[in-house]
Amino acid sequence: MLHVESFRTRPLDAGPYTFVAADAPVQKVREGGRAVGVHALVATGVNADGHLEILGSANGESVAS
């Protein structure tokens, strides 16, 4: 868990980012013995060297079916 926290709180000093995008695809997960959809929030950016980086991620709320 320490690796996750250090990733989430790291400085974003590889910028400036020439392109930044956010996406929230719905993923199926098991919750209480049934499959439900949740948003997997992902932010990505292209740094000054042209490399794509994951800037952050988080899980969203369950999606009502």
C-alpha positions as CSV (number, residue, x, y, z in Angstrom):
1,M,0.0,0.0,0.0
2,L,3.0,2.3,0.6
3,H,3.8,2.2,-3.2
4,V,0.3,3.2,-4.1
5,E,0.3,6.2,-1.7
6,S,3.8,7.4,-2.9
7,F,2.5,7.2,-6.5
8,R,-0.6,9.2,-5.7
9,T,1.2,11.9,-3.9
10,R,4.3,12.2,-6.1
11,P,5.1,15.6,-7.7
12,L,4.3,16.0,-11.4
13,D,7.6,17.6,-12.3
14,A,8.0,15.8,-15.6
15,G,5.8,18.5,-17.2
16,P,4.9,20.6,-18.8
17,Y,2.4,18.2,-20.2
18,T,1.5,19.0,-23.9
19,F,-1.7,16.9,-23.7
20,V,-3.8,15.8,-20.7
21,A,-6.8,13.5,-20.9
22,A,-9.2,12.1,-18.4
23,D,-11.3,9.0,-18.9
24,A,-13.8,7.0,-16.8
25,P,-14.4,3.6,-18.4
26,V,-16.9,1.4,-16.6
27,Q,-15.4,-1.9,-15.2
28,K,-17.3,-4.8,-13.8
29,V,-16.4,-5.7,-10.2
30,R,-17.8,-8.1,-7.6
31,E,-19.6,-6.4,-4.8
32,G,-21.7,-8.3,-2.3
33,G,-21.7,-11.5,-4.4
34,R,-22.9,-9.8,-7.6
35,A,-21.2,-8.0,-10.5
36,V,-21.7,-4.2,-10.6
37,G,-20.2,-1.5,-12.8
38,V,-17.8,1.1,-11.3
39,H,-16.0,3.9,-13.0
40,A,-12.2,3.6,-13.1
41,L,-11.1,7.2,-13.4
42,V,-7.7,7.6,-15.2
43,A,-5.8,10.8,-16.0
44,T,-3.0,10.6,-18.5
45,G,-0.6,13.2,-19.9
46,V,2.1,13.5,-22.6
47,N,5.3,14.9,-21.0
48,A,7.9,17.2,-22.7
49,D,9.8,14.1,-23.9
50,G,6.7,12.8,-25.7
51,H,6.1,9.9,-23.3
52,L,2.6,9.0,-22.1
53,E,2.3,9.0,-18.3
54,I,-0.5,7.9,-16.0
55,L,-0.9,11.0,-13.8
56,G,-3.5,9.5,-11.5
57,S,-6.3,7.0,-11.0
58,A,-9.2,6.4,-8.7
59,N,-12.3,4.3,-8.4
60,G,-15.7,5.9,-8.8
61,E,-19.2,5.0,-7.5
62,S,-21.2,2.0,-8.5
63,V,-23.2,2.5,-11.7
64,A,-26.9,1.8,-11.3
65,S,-28.2,-0.8,-13.7
